Amino acid sequence: MGPTHSNARRRSRQRIFVAAVFAWLALTALSCSTGQPALQSPPAAGSGDALRVLFLGNSYTYYHNLPRLVEEFAAAANRKIATGMIAPGGASLANHLANQRVLDTIRTGRWNFVVLQEQSQLGAVYLVNGAPRVANPDAFFVATRALDAEIRKAGAKTVLYHTWPRRDAPDSDRAMLDYAYHRIARDLNATVAPAGLAWQQARAELPGASLYDPDGSHPSRTGSYLAAAVIFATLTGASPVGGPARISGSPVHPASGVAPENLTVLVDLPARFAGELQRIAWQTQEKLVAAGGSLDLPAPPPPAPPQMPAGARPKPEDLTGRWLGTLRFYPQPATLELWIAEKKDKPGEWTAAIEVRFPSGNQEKFTHELEQFQITAAGVSFVDPSGPNGGIVRYRAAFTSGKLTGVAEAIVTDAPIYAIGSFELKRIQ
């Protein structure tokens, strides 16, 4: 039988799992490494006839200083928009809702609009074979409703910054983002800034346009420019066509926020190309207005989970020993080792332990005991009681051709975390 672990080891195991699962949320070391928000001070109370707009989001908002780009679209159209921004890297709307500073800023800023940008996976962790998927909008719906109530009490209007899926994501991710933003907008009679729809049109019509940062998730300068054109059109009802192709402003540092003393070129595009992006932004906005301001979309089905194959009930002598194989469950590949032994003093009862190792990266291995080990009609099942955020990980495996092939499923009741993945083990002794 393999080694056991203490309660302290269990707590360490939980921290390791949560760190592994959430590591992909911000995707860059920069936004993961700081808990400090990217901030832009609210405009002065006497900002004249300017529209006062607060942006609440994360790196999708602070990349290339999106609020500043929106201000410059307005200036080019002889309009005034004054912005504030609270955008910690990787933040969800639930994080903003729990932040008293955010609530105070909403209540006291005399805003006309508050733009809400949800974390790119709709504020939830949902992994299938270690890959992030957009699959569950429930946390997004709850946080948006609560923030919208605060925004309305303050006399402002909610604008939902409808974002895009990752560059290589399956179409189901795009469908869920479209559904979630438009469904909650219809429920709340809120306004959608359809940047995600504009990205779809731009990717179809301008295949050479690089909307994504090299990480395949965040916006490039071109992507932020297109999003800003959409948001400007949404806030004002005016066309962004004829807007600036080159915009300067203060860069945003995720640890310290906007540096007003520093000026740089935020975006510099060829005029003709910028005009194409402006056209797409305006066409997208016009289509959405013609559709009533939001789309009535069906909820897409969740991603297909890995399936356990058919198996046969193993004999006790088929199971005893050490098993080794692969586990596709975490955001990085893992090796799974399983020890199984029948209790000598209690025939028919079993003890088991697992060790999970990560061949690459700096993820620590962990080893711990299992509970509820059972022989089933198809193979075996067992539970890791020290899963993420007080949850469990349930393992089920089919026994066939001398192998254990199955699925691991994280079950957490009090946090928006869900993961399911496959594994395959062979007995080595």
C-alpha positions as CSV (number, residue, x, y, z in Angstrom):
1,M,0.0,0.0,0.0
2,G,1.2,3.5,-0.8
3,P,1.9,6.3,1.7
4,T,-0.8,8.0,3.7
5,H,-1.2,11.7,4.6
6,S,-2.2,14.0,7.5
7,N,-4.9,16.6,7.7
8,A,-2.3,19.2,6.9
9,R,-1.5,17.3,3.7
10,R,-5.2,17.3,2.8
11,R,-5.4,21.0,3.2
12,S,-2.3,21.3,1.0
13,R,-3.9,19.1,-1.6
14,Q,-6.9,21.4,-1.8
15,R,-4.7,24.4,-2.3
16,I,-2.8,22.6,-5.0
17,F,-6.0,21.7,-6.9
18,V,-7.4,25.2,-6.6
19,A,-4.2,26.7,-7.8
20,A,-4.1,24.3,-10.8
21,V,-7.7,24.9,-11.8
22,F,-7.6,28.6,-11.5
23,A,-4.2,29.1,-13.1
24,W,-5.7,29.3,-16.6
25,L,-8.3,31.9,-15.7
26,A,-6.1,35.0,-16.4
27,L,-3.8,33.1,-18.8
28,T,-0.8,35.4,-18.3
29,A,1.7,35.4,-15.5
30,L,1.2,39.2,-15.2
31,S,-2.5,39.1,-14.4
32,C,-2.2,36.0,-12.2
33,S,0.7,37.4,-10.2
34,T,-1.0,40.5,-8.8
35,G,-4.0,41.0,-6.6
36,Q,-3.9,44.7,-7.2
37,P,-6.6,46.2,-9.5
38,A,-6.0,48.1,-12.7
39,L,-7.6,51.4,-11.7
40,Q,-8.6,54.6,-13.4
41,S,-9.8,57.4,-11.1
42,P,-13.4,58.5,-11.6
43,P,-13.8,61.7,-13.6
44,A,-14.3,64.9,-11.6
45,A,-17.8,65.6,-10.5
46,G,-18.0,68.7,-12.7
47,S,-17.3,67.0,-16.0
48,G,-19.8,69.1,-17.8
49,D,-22.1,67.4,-20.3
50,A,-19.9,64.4,-20.6
51,L,-21.4,60.9,-20.3
52,R,-20.0,59.4,-17.2
53,V,-19.1,55.7,-17.7
54,L,-17.7,53.3,-15.1
55,F,-16.0,50.1,-16.5
56,L,-16.0,47.1,-14.2
57,G,-14.1,44.1,-15.6
58,N,-10.6,42.6,-15.7
59,S,-7.8,42.4,-18.2
60,Y,-10.2,42.2,-21.2
61,T,-11.0,45.8,-20.1
62,Y,-7.7,47.2,-19.1
63,Y,-5.7,45.8,-22.1
64,H,-4.7,48.8,-24.2
65,N,-6.8,51.0,-21.9
66,L,-10.2,50.3,-23.5
67,P,-11.9,53.2,-21.7
68,R,-9.5,55.6,-23.2
69,L,-10.1,54.3,-26.7
70,V,-13.9,54.8,-26.1
71,E,-13.2,58.4,-24.9
72,E,-11.3,59.1,-28.1
73,F,-14.0,57.7,-30.4
74,A,-16.3,60.2,-28.6
75,A,-14.0,63.1,-29.0
76,A,-13.6,62.5,-32.7
77,A,-17.5,62.6,-33.0
78,N,-17.6,65.9,-31.0
79,R,-19.0,64.1,-28.0
80,K,-17.7,63.8,-24.4
81,I,-17.3,60.6,-22.5
82,A,-15.5,60.6,-19.1
83,T,-14.6,57.2,-17.7
84,G,-13.6,55.4,-14.6
85,M,-12.3,51.8,-14.4
86,I,-11.9,49.0,-11.8
87,A,-10.4,46.0,-13.5
88,P,-8.3,43.5,-11.5
89,G,-6.7,40.8,-13.6
90,G,-8.8,37.7,-13.7
91,A,-11.7,39.3,-11.7
92,S,-15.2,38.0,-12.1
93,L,-18.4,40.0,-11.5
94,A,-18.9,38.1,-8.3
95,N,-15.5,39.5,-7.1
96,H,-16.7,43.0,-7.9
97,L,-19.9,42.4,-6.1
98,A,-18.0,41.4,-3.0
99,N,-15.7,44.4,-3.1
100,Q,-17.0,47.3,-1.0
101,R,-14.9,49.8,-2.9
102,V,-16.7,48.8,-6.1
103,L,-20.1,49.2,-4.5
104,D,-19.2,52.6,-3.1
105,T,-17.9,53.7,-6.5
106,I,-21.2,52.7,-8.1
107,R,-23.2,54.5,-5.5
108,T,-21.3,57.8,-5.4
109,G,-20.0,58.3,-8.9
110,R,-23.0,59.9,-10.5
111,W,-22.6,57.6,-13.5
112,N,-24.8,57.5,-16.6
113,F,-23.6,54.0,-17.5
114,V,-21.8,51.1,-15.8
115,V,-20.2,48.6,-18.2
116,L,-20.0,45.1,-16.8
117,Q,-17.4,42.7,-18.3
118,E,-17.5,39.2,-16.9
119,Q,-14.5,36.9,-16.6
120,S,-14.0,35.0,-19.9
121,Q,-15.5,31.7,-18.7
122,L,-18.6,33.5,-17.2
123,G,-17.1,33.6,-13.7
124,A,-17.0,29.8,-13.4
125,V,-14.4,27.0,-13.5
126,Y,-15.5,24.3,-15.9
127,L,-12.9,21.9,-17.2
128,V,-13.3,18.9,-19.6
129,N,-10.2,16.8,-19.8
130,G,-8.3,19.7,-18.4
131,A,-9.4,22.2,-21.0
132,P,-11.5,25.2,-19.9
133,R,-14.9,25.5,-21.4
134,V,-17.7,28.1,-21.2
135,A,-20.5,26.0,-19.9
136,N,-22.3,27.4,-16.9
137,P,-23.7,30.9,-16.7
138,D,-25.4,30.6,-13.3
139,A,-22.7,32.6,-11.4
140,F,-22.7,35.3,-14.1
141,F,-26.5,35.6,-13.9
142,V,-26.5,35.9,-10.1
143,A,-23.7,38.5,-10.0
144,T,-25.1,40.5,-12.9
145,R,-28.6,40.7,-11.3
146,A,-27.1,42.0,-8.0
147,L,-24.9,44.5,-9.6
148,D,-27.7,45.7,-11.9
149,A,-29.8,46.4,-8.8
150,E,-27.0,48.5,-7.4
151,I,-26.6,50.4,-10.7
152,R,-30.3,51.2,-11.0
153,K,-30.4,52.4,-7.4
154,A,-27.6,54.8,-8.3
155,G,-29.6,56.1,-11.2
156,A,-27.3,54.6,-13.9
157,K,-27.9,52.1,-16.7
158,T,-26.2,48.7,-17.1
159,V,-24.3,47.9,-20.2
160,L,-23.1,44.3,-20.7
161,Y,-19.8,44.1,-22.5
162,H,-20.4,40.9,-24.5
163,T,-17.0,39.3,-25.0
164,W,-15.6,36.6,-27.3
165,P,-14.4,33.0,-26.9
166,R,-10.8,31.9,-26.9
167,R,-9.3,31.7,-30.4
168,D,-9.2,27.9,-30.5
169,A,-12.3,27.3,-28.5
170,P,-15.1,25.0,-29.8
171,D,-18.2,26.7,-31.2
172,S,-20.1,25.7,-28.1
173,D,-18.1,28.3,-26.1
174,R,-19.2,31.1,-28.4
175,A,-22.8,29.9,-28.3
176,M,-22.8,29.9,-24.5
177,L,-21.3,33.4,-24.4
178,D,-23.9,34.7,-26.9
179,Y,-26.8,33.0,-25.0
180,A,-25.7,34.2,-21.5
181,Y,-25.2,37.8,-22.3
182,H,-28.4,38.2,-24.3
183,R,-30.5,36.1,-21.9
184,I,-29.6,38.2,-18.9
185,A,-30.0,41.4,-20.9
186,R,-33.5,40.4,-21.8
187,D,-34.3,39.5,-18.2
188,L,-33.0,42.8,-16.9
189,N,-33.9,45.0,-19.8
190,A,-30.2,45.9,-19.9
191,T,-28.2,47.0,-22.9
192,V,-25.7,44.8,-24.7
193,A,-22.5,46.1,-26.3
194,P,-22.1,43.3,-28.8
195,A,-18.3,43.1,-29.1
196,G,-18.4,39.3,-29.3
197,L,-20.8,39.5,-32.3
198,A,-18.5,42.1,-34.0
199,W,-15.5,39.8,-33.5
200,Q,-17.4,37.0,-35.2
201,Q,-18.1,39.2,-38.2
202,A,-14.6,40.6,-38.3
203,R,-13.1,37.1,-38.2
204,A,-15.3,36.1,-41.1
205,E,-14.8,39.2,-43.3
206,L,-11.2,40.1,-42.4
207,P,-9.5,36.8,-42.0
208,G,-6.1,38.5,-41.9
209,A,-7.0,40.6,-38.9
210,S,-5.3,39.6,-35.7
211,L,-7.9,40.3,-33.0
212,Y,-6.2,38.2,-30.4
213,D,-3.1,38.7,-28.3
214,P,-0.6,35.9,-28.8
215,D,-2.1,34.0,-25.8
216,G,-5.2,33.4,-27.9
217,S,-7.5,34.9,-25.3
218,H,-6.9,38.6,-24.6
219,P,-7.5,41.3,-27.2
220,S,-4.7,42.6,-29.4
221,R,-4.6,46.3,-30.1
222,T,-6.9,45.6,-33.1
223,G,-9.3,43.6,-30.9
224,S,-9.5,46.3,-28.2
225,Y,-10.0,48.9,-31.0
226,L,-13.0,46.9,-32.4
227,A,-14.5,46.5,-28.9
228,A,-14.1,50.2,-28.2
229,A,-15.9,51.1,-31.5
230,V,-18.8,48.8,-30.5
231,I,-19.0,50.2,-27.0
232,F,-18.9,53.8,-28.2
233,A,-21.8,53.0,-30.6
234,T,-23.7,51.3,-27.8
235,L,-23.3,54.2,-25.4
236,T,-24.1,57.0,-27.8
237,G,-26.2,55.5,-30.6
238,A,-23.7,57.2,-33.0
239,S,-21.6,55.6,-35.7
240,P,-17.9,55.1,-35.0
241,V,-17.2,55.4,-38.8
242,G,-14.8,58.2,-39.3
243,G,-13.2,57.7,-35.9
244,P,-9.4,58.0,-35.2
245,A,-7.1,55.2,-36.5
246,R,-4.3,56.3,-34.1
247,I,-5.0,56.8,-30.4
248,S,-2.6,57.9,-27.7
249,G,-3.2,57.7,-24.0
250,S,-1.9,56.5,-20.7
251,P,-0.9,52.8,-20.5
252,V,-2.4,50.6,-17.8
253,H,-0.2,48.7,-15.4
254,P,-2.2,45.9,-13.7
255,A,-0.5,46.5,-10.3
256,S,-0.8,50.3,-10.2
257,G,-3.5,51.2,-12.7
258,V,-3.5,54.0,-15.2
259,A,-0.3,56.2,-15.2
260,P,-1.6,59.6,-16.3
261,E,1.9,61.1,-16.3
262,N,2.9,58.6,-19.1
263,L,1.6,58.8,-22.6
264,T,2.1,56.2,-25.3
265,V,0.4,55.2,-28.6
266,L,-2.3,52.7,-27.6
267,V,-3.5,51.9,-31.1
268,D,-2.1,52.8,-34.5
269,L,-3.9,51.2,-37.5
270,P,-3.8,51.8,-41.2
271,A,-6.7,54.2,-41.9
272,R,-8.5,51.9,-44.4
273,F,-8.2,48.9,-42.0
274,A,-9.5,51.0,-39.1
275,G,-12.4,52.0,-41.4
276,E,-13.3,48.4,-42.0
277,L,-13.4,47.7,-38.2
278,Q,-15.5,50.8,-37.7
279,R,-17.9,49.6,-40.4
280,I,-18.2,46.2,-38.8
281,A,-18.8,47.7,-35.3
282,W,-21.6,49.9,-36.6
283,Q,-23.2,47.2,-38.7
284,T,-23.2,44.9,-35.6
285,Q,-24.8,47.6,-33.5
286,E,-27.4,48.4,-36.1
287,K,-28.4,44.8,-36.5
288,L,-28.8,44.4,-32.7
289,V,-30.9,47.5,-32.4
290,A,-33.1,46.2,-35.3
291,A,-33.5,43.0,-33.4
292,G,-34.8,44.8,-30.3
293,G,-31.5,45.3,-28.5
294,S,-30.8,41.6,-27.6
295,L,-31.2,38.2,-29.3
296,D,-33.6,35.5,-28.2
297,L,-31.2,32.6,-28.2
298,P,-31.7,29.0,-27.0
299,A,-29.5,27.7,-24.2
300,P,-26.8,25.5,-25.9
301,P,-26.2,22.0,-24.6
302,P,-23.2,21.6,-22.2
303,P,-20.0,20.1,-23.6
304,A,-20.0,16.4,-24.0
305,P,-18.2,14.8,-21.0
306,P,-15.8,11.9,-21.4
307,Q,-17.6,8.6,-21.1
308,M,-16.7,5.4,-19.2
309,P,-16.6,2.3,-21.4
310,A,-18.4,-0.9,-20.6
311,G,-16.6,-3.2,-18.3
312,A,-17.0,-6.4,-16.1
313,R,-17.0,-7.0,-12.4
314,P,-13.4,-7.7,-11.4
315,K,-12.4,-10.4,-9.0
316,P,-10.5,-9.3,-5.8
317,E,-7.3,-10.9,-7.2
318,D,-7.7,-8.7,-10.3
319,L,-7.4,-5.5,-8.3
320,T,-4.8,-5.9,-5.6
321,G,-1.6,-4.2,-6.4
322,R,-0.2,-1.0,-7.9
323,W,-1.7,0.7,-11.0
324,L,-0.1,3.4,-13.1
325,G,-1.3,5.5,-16.0
326,T,-2.5,8.9,-17.3
327,L,-5.0,11.4,-15.9
328,R,-6.6,14.1,-18.1
329,F,-8.2,16.2,-15.4
330,Y,-6.0,19.1,-14.5
331,P,-5.0,22.0,-16.8
332,Q,-1.7,20.2,-17.3
333,P,-1.0,16.5,-18.0
334,A,-0.7,14.2,-15.0
335,T,0.4,10.7,-14.1
336,L,-1.9,8.8,-11.8
337,E,-0.7,6.0,-9.5
338,L,-3.2,3.9,-7.6
339,W,-2.6,1.4,-4.8
340,I,-5.3,-1.1,-3.9
341,A,-5.3,-3.8,-1.1
342,E,-8.0,-5.9,0.6
343,K,-8.0,-5.6,4.4
344,K,-6.5,-8.7,5.9
345,D,-8.7,-8.7,8.9
346,K,-11.9,-7.7,7.0
347,P,-12.3,-9.6,3.8
348,G,-14.4,-7.7,1.3
349,E,-13.3,-4.3,2.6
350,W,-10.6,-2.4,0.8
351,T,-8.0,0.4,1.3
352,A,-6.7,2.5,-1.5
353,A,-4.5,5.5,-2.1
354,I,-3.5,7.6,-5.1
355,E,-0.5,9.7,-6.0
356,V,-0.8,12.4,-8.8
357,R,2.4,13.6,-10.4
358,F,2.9,16.4,-13.0
359,P,5.8,15.6,-15.4
360,S,6.1,19.2,-16.5
361,G,5.7,22.6,-14.9
362,N,6.1,23.5,-11.2
363,Q,3.0,21.7,-9.9
364,E,3.7,19.7,-6.8
365,K,2.7,16.0,-6.6
366,F,0.3,14.9,-3.9
367,T,-0.4,11.5,-2.3
368,H,-3.5,10.7,-0.1
369,E,-5.9,8.0,0.9
370,L,-9.3,7.3,-0.7
371,E,-12.7,6.6,0.7
372,Q,-15.7,4.6,-0.4
373,F,-13.7,2.1,-2.5
374,Q,-16.2,-0.3,-4.0
375,I,-16.2,-3.1,-6.6
376,T,-19.1,-2.5,-9.0
377,A,-20.7,-4.4,-11.8
378,A,-18.5,-2.6,-14.3
379,G,-15.3,-2.1,-12.4
380,V,-14.6,0.1,-9.3
381,S,-15.5,3.4,-7.8
382,F,-13.8,5.5,-5.1
383,V,-13.8,9.0,-3.7
384,D,-11.1,11.6,-2.9
385,P,-12.7,13.4,0.1
386,S,-10.3,16.4,-0.1
387,G,-11.3,18.0,-3.4
388,P,-11.4,21.7,-4.2
389,N,-13.1,24.2,-2.0
390,G,-14.4,21.5,0.4
391,G,-15.8,19.3,-2.4
392,I,-14.9,15.8,-3.5
393,V,-13.5,14.1,-6.5
394,R,-15.4,10.9,-7.5
395,Y,-13.6,8.3,-9.6
396,R,-15.4,5.6,-11.6
397,A,-13.6,3.1,-13.7
398,A,-14.5,0.1,-16.0
399,F,-12.4,-3.0,-15.7
400,T,-11.7,-4.4,-19.1
401,S,-8.7,-6.3,-20.7
402,G,-6.8,-5.9,-17.5
403,K,-7.1,-2.1,-17.4
404,L,-9.1,0.4,-15.4
405,T,-10.5,3.1,-17.7
406,G,-12.8,5.7,-16.3
407,V,-13.7,9.3,-15.4
408,A,-12.9,11.6,-12.4
409,E,-15.4,14.2,-11.5
410,A,-15.0,17.1,-9.1
411,I,-18.2,17.9,-7.2
412,V,-18.3,21.3,-5.3
413,T,-21.5,22.5,-3.8
414,D,-20.6,26.0,-2.7
415,A,-18.4,27.3,-5.5
416,P,-18.7,27.6,-9.3
417,I,-16.1,24.9,-9.9
418,Y,-16.7,21.8,-12.0
419,A,-14.2,19.4,-13.7
420,I,-14.5,16.1,-15.4
421,G,-11.7,14.1,-17.0
422,S,-10.6,10.7,-18.1
423,F,-7.9,8.3,-16.9
424,E,-6.5,4.9,-17.9
425,L,-4.5,2.6,-15.6
426,K,-2.6,-0.6,-16.0
427,R,-1.5,-2.9,-13.1
428,I,2.3,-2.9,-12.8
429,Q,2.7,-5.2,-9.8
